[in-house]
Amino acid sequence: MPPPFATDHLSDEAICVATLLSALKWDNDRRLRIALQAERFVQHIRDHKGGLGEIETFLEHYPLGSPEGLALMTLAEALLRIPDAATADALIAEKLAAGTWKTGGTSGVMKLAGIGVNLARKTLGSFPDSAERSLIRPLIHKGAEEAIRRIGRQFVVGENIADALSAAKKLEHQGYRMSYDMLGEGARTAADANRYFERYAAAADIIGKAESLRQKSGVSVKLSALHPRYSWTQKDRCVPDIIDRLSQLCRMAAESNISLTVDAEEADRLEISWEIISAVARLPDLRGWNGFGLAIQAYDKRCFRLIDAIDDLAVEAGRKIQVRLVKGADWDTEIKRAQVAGLPDYPVFTRKANTDLSYLASARKLLALRERIYPMFGTHNAHTVAAVLDMAADTGGIGGFEFQRLYGMGGALYDMVMAGHQVPASVPVSIYAPIGSHEDLLPYLIRRMLENGANTSFVYHVLSAGHDAALKDPAKD
């Protein structure tokens, strides 16, 4: 029998929005308080640009709407998949001919990327179809790859868990807790699934034994990495296997006293994911361990009612469940999948303002359920942070929840939050920290660049636009 939230899968967007607005309890006084708090955040970020991360500085100089930003996105996505050197040369020459590549500034990645692409552009242009070009071609190709790799490294804390723990020490001393994510886009073969499982297990063991940690970190797990046939058409085959593997990982995490969060997947996998997650949450031998959780996506029309199901599960299982609320990073893919499948409607909201509204309404519901749910709010938006803090005050007070940010992003904003600077009280902050090689990084890098460099994102507006754009109120839009 499908869970109750399943009926919202392709529901009318206008009806969903009306439901969310009625649940939000948004009045003029709250709107004004949040706007003033968010403006203080934004002003602090703009006044302390030295506190911006490398990738935020990069997006400021090369927004995705610029020729340079589009060129780098194309190279990041395509360069490693091009089979021959001549085609790669042609792509590099074409894309790097666009725009002006800056080499100044204080950002290390800006200097290196700018110098690298300028050199590649000039050199390829100087030796068209010549013997000299053949000699230097491998160097230019390698240089372009290295420029993309250096950009991507700003999002990744290390290539393996040992490197990541070492690199994260400075952040932990600042008070951050880490949530490590093993990069990878899902298992294609049984061998892939075995390798991912072993990486997750090793990470749980190493993190649990890391005595230097001030507070225990956590791991994030993708169910699609645990089985090569993770889809509803293969449900009878994959669900028992994934339940078995996820339960093993949860027992390891519980023994190590760390948290484990199941990452969100594509919209058409939500119900099968829920079947797996709820089965593991009910396991009797995991009672007493409150580190188990899942990520939910506000752009999914089922998000708001999914929270009710999580609350019911917490009651039934006799445990507290952690819930990471994010807005969702694969909107373009979800829209395209729905169009290709010929669905009568979309499983996700089609307007950014409606996703933001869903996030706020879902955040309010999570805050009201803190007795059984531990909310973790993943956002880099100052208006959203201000709204969560304001709503927390009238649903139980400041406490019993945390914020989460991506590694390499949001440092200036969350340093204020953790320090209690210009906020009602200090709130814990975790960093979602990816781990993996360059090959695993590229798909993740593209999603993050699209998400944070798009002209609808808060990062884009806070760096390049006026206050009104950065402080947009989704309940009013």
PEKA-V322055 format. One record per residue. N is the residue number from 1. SS is DSSP state (H for helix, E for strand, C for the rest). OMEGA is omega in radians with two decimals (* if undefined). D_FIRST is the distance of its C-alpha to the first C-alpha in Angstrom with 2 decimals. Layout:
N | SS | OMEGA | D_FIRST
N | SS | OMEGA | D_FIRST
This chain:
1 | C | -3.12 | 0.00
2 | C | 3.08 | 3.84
3 | C | -3.08 | 6.52
4 | H | -3.09 | 9.03
5 | H | -3.08 | 11.57
6 | H | -3.11 | 10.02
7 | H | 3.12 | 11.65
8 | H | -2.99 | 14.94
9 | C | -3.10 | 14.98
10 | C | -3.07 | 17.70
11 | C | -3.12 | 18.75
12 | C | -3.05 | 22.43
13 | H | -3.14 | 24.47
14 | H | 3.11 | 26.86
15 | H | 3.10 | 24.25
16 | H | -3.11 | 22.83
17 | H | 3.12 | 26.44
18 | H | 3.11 | 27.27
19 | H | -3.13 | 24.44
20 | H | 3.13 | 25.67
21 | H | -3.13 | 29.27
22 | H | -3.12 | 28.71
23 | H | -2.98 | 27.08
24 | H | -3.13 | 29.79
25 | C | -3.03 | 32.75
26 | C | 3.12 | 35.25
27 | C | -3.07 | 38.80
28 | H | 3.13 | 42.17
29 | H | 3.12 | 43.26
30 | H | 3.14 | 40.27
31 | H | -3.12 | 40.69
32 | H | 3.14 | 44.35
33 | H | -3.10 | 43.87
34 | H | -3.14 | 41.32
35 | H | 3.14 | 43.53
36 | H | 3.13 | 46.56
37 | H | 3.14 | 44.84
38 | H | 3.13 | 43.40
39 | H | 3.07 | 46.87
40 | H | 3.09 | 48.41
41 | H | -3.08 | 45.98
42 | H | -3.14 | 46.75
43 | H | 3.11 | 50.46
44 | H | 3.14 | 50.42
45 | H | -3.11 | 48.64
46 | H | 3.13 | 51.19
47 | H | -3.09 | 54.07
48 | C | -3.08 | 53.07
49 | H | 3.08 | 52.29
50 | H | 3.13 | 53.48
51 | H | 3.12 | 50.29
52 | C | 3.08 | 48.12
53 | C | -3.14 | 46.50
54 | H | -3.06 | 47.88
55 | H | 3.08 | 44.99
56 | H | 3.07 | 45.29
57 | H | 3.13 | 48.99
58 | H | 3.13 | 48.31
59 | H | 3.08 | 45.97
60 | H | -3.10 | 48.66
61 | H | -3.08 | 51.21
62 | C | 3.11 | 49.06
63 | C | -3.04 | 46.28
64 | C | 3.10 | 43.95
65 | C | -3.13 | 45.54
66 | C | 3.08 | 48.90
67 | H | -3.13 | 50.32
68 | H | -3.14 | 50.41
69 | H | 3.11 | 46.79
70 | H | 3.13 | 45.59
71 | H | -3.13 | 47.90
72 | H | 3.09 | 46.56
73 | H | 3.14 | 42.92
74 | H | 3.13 | 43.81
75 | H | -3.14 | 45.71
76 | H | -3.07 | 43.03
77 | H | -2.94 | 40.44
78 | H | -2.90 | 42.71
79 | H | -3.09 | 45.62
80 | H | -3.10 | 44.18
81 | H | -3.12 | 42.71
82 | C | -2.98 | 46.01
83 | C | -3.06 | 47.49
84 | C | -3.04 | 51.19
85 | H | -3.10 | 53.62
86 | H | 3.12 | 55.17
87 | H | 3.10 | 51.94
88 | H | 3.10 | 51.18
89 | H | -3.10 | 54.71
90 | H | 3.13 | 54.29
91 | H | -3.14 | 51.04
92 | H | -3.11 | 52.56
93 | H | -3.13 | 55.73
94 | H | -3.04 | 53.96
95 | H | -3.10 | 51.57
96 | H | 3.07 | 54.12
97 | C | -3.10 | 56.65
98 | C | 2.95 | 54.65
99 | C | -3.14 | 55.50
100 | C | -3.07 | 57.49
101 | C | -3.05 | 56.40
102 | C | 3.11 | 57.50
103 | C | -3.11 | 59.07
104 | C | 3.12 | 60.07
105 | C | -3.09 | 58.39
106 | C | -3.08 | 57.49
107 | C | -3.14 | 54.12
108 | H | -3.12 | 54.46
109 | H | 3.09 | 51.71
110 | H | -3.13 | 53.22
111 | H | -3.06 | 56.63
112 | H | -3.14 | 55.51
113 | H | -3.13 | 53.17
114 | H | 3.13 | 55.83
115 | H | -3.10 | 58.63
116 | H | -3.08 | 56.62
117 | H | 3.07 | 55.54
118 | H | 3.13 | 59.01
119 | H | -3.13 | 60.65
120 | H | -3.12 | 58.33
121 | H | -3.09 | 58.87
122 | H | -3.08 | 62.64
123 | H | 3.14 | 63.06
124 | H | 3.13 | 61.04
125 | H | -3.07 | 63.03
126 | H | -3.05 | 66.34
127 | C | -3.12 | 66.12
128 | C | 3.03 | 64.67
129 | C | -3.09 | 64.61
130 | C | 3.09 | 67.23
131 | H | 3.12 | 67.95
132 | H | -3.14 | 67.61
133 | H | 3.11 | 64.12
134 | H | -3.12 | 63.19
135 | H | -3.05 | 64.52
136 | H | -3.07 | 62.70
137 | H | 3.14 | 59.46
138 | H | 3.14 | 57.68
139 | H | -3.13 | 58.67
140 | H | 3.11 | 57.40
141 | H | 3.14 | 54.11
142 | H | 3.14 | 53.71
143 | H | 3.11 | 54.74
144 | H | 3.08 | 52.14
145 | H | -3.11 | 49.40
146 | H | 3.09 | 50.72
147 | H | 3.11 | 50.66
148 | H | -3.13 | 46.94
149 | H | -3.13 | 46.37
150 | H | 3.06 | 48.23
151 | H | -3.10 | 46.15
152 | H | -3.10 | 42.94
153 | H | 3.11 | 44.25
154 | C | 3.13 | 44.21
155 | C | -3.00 | 40.41
156 | E | -3.04 | 40.36
157 | E | 3.13 | 41.64
158 | E | 3.13 | 42.56
159 | C | 3.08 | 42.05
160 | C | -3.00 | 40.93
161 | H | 3.13 | 39.91
162 | H | 3.09 | 43.49
163 | H | -3.11 | 44.89
164 | H | 3.12 | 42.20
165 | H | 3.13 | 42.99
166 | H | -3.10 | 46.64
167 | H | -3.05 | 46.21
168 | C | -3.06 | 44.01
169 | H | -3.12 | 46.64
170 | H | 3.14 | 48.32
171 | H | 3.12 | 45.13
172 | H | 3.09 | 44.28
173 | H | 3.08 | 47.79
174 | C | 3.08 | 47.13
175 | C | -3.14 | 44.23
176 | C | 2.95 | 41.23
177 | E | -3.06 | 38.42
178 | E | 2.99 | 37.09
179 | E | -2.99 | 33.60
180 | E | 3.14 | 34.14
181 | E | 3.08 | 32.12
182 | E | -3.06 | 32.86
183 | C | 3.13 | 33.21
184 | C | -3.02 | 31.66
185 | C | 3.12 | 29.46
186 | C | -3.12 | 27.08
187 | C | 3.05 | 27.81
188 | C | -3.12 | 28.95
189 | C | 3.07 | 29.94
190 | H | 3.11 | 29.38
191 | H | 3.07 | 32.70
192 | H | -3.10 | 31.53
193 | H | 3.11 | 28.50
194 | H | -3.13 | 30.91
195 | H | 3.12 | 33.35
196 | H | 3.12 | 30.92
197 | H | 3.14 | 29.64
198 | H | 3.11 | 33.29
199 | H | 3.09 | 34.13
200 | H | -3.13 | 31.43
201 | H | 3.13 | 32.55
202 | H | 3.13 | 36.18
203 | H | 3.12 | 35.60
204 | H | -3.13 | 33.98
205 | H | -3.08 | 36.93
206 | H | 3.13 | 39.62
207 | H | -3.14 | 38.37
208 | H | -3.10 | 38.08
209 | H | -3.09 | 41.68
210 | C | -3.05 | 43.13
211 | C | -3.08 | 45.35
212 | C | -3.08 | 46.74
213 | C | 3.09 | 43.61
214 | C | 3.07 | 44.17
215 | C | -3.03 | 40.48
216 | C | 3.09 | 37.78
217 | C | 3.13 | 36.13
218 | E | 3.08 | 32.60
219 | E | 3.04 | 30.87
220 | E | -3.04 | 28.16
221 | E | 3.03 | 25.98
222 | C | 3.11 | 24.29
223 | H | 3.13 | 21.36
224 | H | 3.09 | 22.63
225 | H | -3.06 | 25.87
226 | C | 3.14 | 24.46
227 | C | -3.10 | 23.40
228 | C | -3.11 | 24.90
229 | C | -3.08 | 21.80
230 | C | 3.12 | 19.36
231 | C | -3.09 | 17.20
232 | H | 3.11 | 13.86
233 | H | 3.12 | 16.02
234 | H | -3.02 | 17.08
235 | H | -3.08 | 13.89
236 | H | -3.11 | 14.66
237 | H | -2.97 | 18.16
238 | H | -3.03 | 18.12
239 | H | 3.13 | 15.40
240 | H | -3.12 | 17.23
241 | H | -3.12 | 20.53
242 | H | 3.07 | 19.79
243 | H | -3.14 | 18.45
244 | H | -3.11 | 21.70
245 | H | 3.13 | 23.88
246 | H | 3.12 | 22.51
247 | H | 3.07 | 22.88
248 | H | 3.13 | 26.43
249 | H | 3.12 | 27.27
250 | H | 3.11 | 26.01
251 | H | 3.08 | 28.21
252 | H | 3.14 | 31.11
253 | H | 3.13 | 30.63
254 | H | 3.13 | 30.45
255 | H | 3.13 | 33.56
256 | H | -3.13 | 35.32
257 | C | 3.04 | 34.29
258 | C | 3.14 | 33.01
259 | E | 3.08 | 29.86
260 | E | -3.13 | 27.19
261 | E | 3.08 | 25.15
262 | E | -3.12 | 22.44
263 | C | 3.07 | 23.50
264 | C | 3.11 | 21.48
265 | C | 3.12 | 20.89
266 | C | -3.06 | 20.53
267 | H | -3.08 | 18.13
268 | H | 3.07 | 16.16
269 | H | -3.02 | 15.55
270 | H | -3.06 | 14.26
271 | H | 3.10 | 10.53
272 | H | 3.07 | 11.62
273 | H | -3.13 | 14.33
274 | H | 3.11 | 12.25
275 | H | -3.14 | 10.50
276 | H | -3.09 | 14.16
277 | H | -3.12 | 15.77
278 | H | 3.10 | 13.78
279 | H | 3.14 | 14.39
280 | H | -3.13 | 18.04
281 | H | -3.10 | 18.45
282 | C | -3.07 | 17.67
283 | C | -3.08 | 20.33
284 | H | -3.06 | 23.05
285 | H | 3.09 | 25.92
286 | H | 3.08 | 25.21
287 | C | -3.12 | 25.59
288 | C | 3.06 | 28.58
289 | C | -3.08 | 28.23
290 | C | -3.11 | 27.36
291 | C | -3.10 | 27.84
292 | E | -3.14 | 24.27
293 | E | -3.14 | 22.85
294 | E | 3.06 | 21.32
295 | E | 3.09 | 22.61
296 | E | -2.99 | 21.04
297 | E | -3.05 | 22.61
298 | C | 3.13 | 23.88
299 | C | 3.06 | 24.24
300 | E | -3.09 | 20.47
301 | C | -3.13 | 19.48
302 | C | -2.99 | 16.35
303 | H | -3.02 | 18.71
304 | H | -3.13 | 19.67
305 | H | 3.04 | 16.33
306 | H | 3.13 | 15.24
307 | H | 3.08 | 18.15
308 | H | 3.13 | 16.70
309 | H | 3.10 | 13.73
310 | H | 3.11 | 16.50
311 | H | 3.10 | 18.55
312 | H | 3.13 | 16.00
313 | H | 3.12 | 15.61
314 | H | 3.11 | 19.42
315 | H | -3.10 | 19.81
316 | H | -3.08 | 17.52
317 | H | -3.13 | 19.19
318 | C | -3.10 | 22.61
319 | C | 3.00 | 23.64
320 | C | -3.09 | 24.67
321 | E | 3.09 | 22.82
322 | E | -3.13 | 24.82
323 | E | 3.06 | 23.64
324 | E | 3.12 | 25.72
325 | E | 3.09 | 25.62
326 | E | 3.14 | 27.11
327 | C | 3.13 | 27.59
328 | C | -3.01 | 26.62
329 | C | -3.04 | 29.08
330 | C | -3.07 | 27.70
331 | H | -3.11 | 27.77
332 | H | 3.14 | 29.93
333 | H | -3.13 | 27.68
334 | H | 3.11 | 24.54
335 | H | -3.13 | 26.59
336 | H | 3.14 | 27.99
337 | H | 3.13 | 24.73
338 | H | 3.13 | 23.34
339 | H | -3.14 | 26.66
340 | H | -3.13 | 26.82
341 | H | -3.14 | 23.35
342 | C | -3.12 | 24.44
343 | C | -3.13 | 21.57
344 | C | 3.10 | 22.27
345 | C | -3.11 | 22.32
346 | C | 3.08 | 22.27
347 | C | -3.11 | 19.58
348 | E | 3.09 | 22.53
349 | C | -3.09 | 25.29
350 | C | 3.10 | 28.30
351 | C | 3.13 | 30.92
352 | H | -3.13 | 31.94
353 | H | -3.14 | 32.66
354 | H | 3.03 | 29.09
355 | H | 3.12 | 27.83
356 | H | 3.08 | 30.51
357 | H | 3.10 | 29.49
358 | H | 3.13 | 25.85
359 | H | -3.10 | 27.31
360 | H | 3.13 | 29.49
361 | H | 3.11 | 26.90
362 | H | 3.10 | 24.50
363 | H | 3.13 | 27.54
364 | H | 3.14 | 28.44
365 | H | 3.12 | 25.05
366 | H | 3.14 | 25.23
367 | H | 3.13 | 28.80
368 | H | -3.08 | 27.93
369 | C | -3.04 | 25.46
370 | C | 3.09 | 27.99
371 | C | -3.09 | 27.94
372 | C | -3.10 | 24.64
373 | E | 3.03 | 24.53
374 | E | -3.09 | 27.39
375 | E | 3.05 | 27.56
376 | E | -3.00 | 29.22
377 | E | 3.12 | 30.33
378 | E | -3.14 | 31.13
379 | C | 2.99 | 33.63
380 | C | -3.05 | 37.24
381 | C | -3.08 | 37.63
382 | H | 3.11 | 40.23
383 | H | 3.12 | 38.94
384 | H | 3.10 | 35.43
385 | H | 3.13 | 37.04
386 | H | 3.13 | 39.21
387 | H | 3.12 | 36.29
388 | H | 3.13 | 34.30
389 | H | -3.14 | 37.48
390 | H | -3.13 | 38.14
391 | H | 3.12 | 34.68
392 | H | -3.08 | 34.76
393 | H | -3.12 | 37.95
394 | C | 3.05 | 36.39
395 | C | 3.09 | 33.09
396 | C | 3.10 | 34.67
397 | C | 3.14 | 37.46
398 | C | -3.12 | 38.12
399 | C | 3.12 | 36.53
400 | C | 3.07 | 33.31
401 | E | 3.10 | 32.30
402 | E | 2.97 | 33.76
403 | E | 3.06 | 34.33
404 | E | 3.08 | 33.89
405 | E | 3.08 | 35.94
406 | E | 3.02 | 36.34
407 | C | -3.14 | 39.21
408 | C | -3.10 | 42.14
409 | C | 2.94 | 40.97
410 | C | -3.08 | 41.33
411 | H | -3.10 | 44.02
412 | H | 3.14 | 46.31
413 | H | -3.00 | 43.66
414 | H | 2.97 | 42.16
415 | H | 3.07 | 45.52
416 | H | -3.08 | 46.16
417 | H | -3.11 | 42.90
418 | H | -3.13 | 43.46
419 | H | -3.07 | 47.08
420 | C | -3.11 | 46.32
421 | C | -3.14 | 48.57
422 | C | 3.06 | 48.13
423 | C | -3.11 | 44.90
424 | C | 3.14 | 44.47
425 | C | 3.12 | 43.85
426 | C | 3.13 | 43.16
427 | C | 3.12 | 39.52
428 | C | 3.11 | 38.41
429 | E | 3.05 | 37.70
430 | E | 3.11 | 36.10
431 | E | 3.06 | 36.78
432 | E | -2.92 | 34.17
433 | E | 3.13 | 36.44
434 | E | 3.11 | 35.73
435 | E | 3.07 | 37.43
436 | C | -3.12 | 38.29
437 | C | -3.14 | 40.81
438 | H | -3.11 | 41.99
439 | H | 3.11 | 39.88
440 | H | -3.04 | 36.66
441 | H | -2.94 | 37.91
442 | H | 3.12 | 38.39
443 | H | 3.11 | 34.82
444 | H | 3.13 | 34.32
445 | H | -3.11 | 37.73
446 | H | 3.12 | 36.99
447 | H | -3.11 | 33.84
448 | H | 3.12 | 35.80
449 | H | 3.11 | 38.79
450 | H | -3.08 | 36.80
451 | H | -3.00 | 34.92
452 | H | 3.11 | 38.07
453 | H | 3.14 | 40.74
454 | C | -3.07 | 39.22
455 | C | 3.04 | 41.07
456 | C | -3.01 | 38.12
457 | C | 3.10 | 37.96
458 | H | -3.13 | 39.62
459 | H | 3.12 | 41.59
460 | H | -3.06 | 43.07
461 | H | -3.07 | 44.09
462 | H | -3.13 | 45.47
463 | H | -2.95 | 47.72
464 | H | -3.07 | 48.84
465 | C | -3.14 | 48.46
466 | C | -3.09 | 49.47
467 | H | -3.06 | 47.90
468 | H | -3.14 | 46.20
469 | H | -3.10 | 44.02
470 | H | -3.02 | 43.10
471 | C | -3.07 | 42.32
472 | C | -3.11 | 40.21
473 | C | -3.09 | 38.12
474 | C | 3.13 | 34.66
475 | C | -3.13 | 34.26
476 | C | -3.02 | 37.49
477 | C | * | 37.14
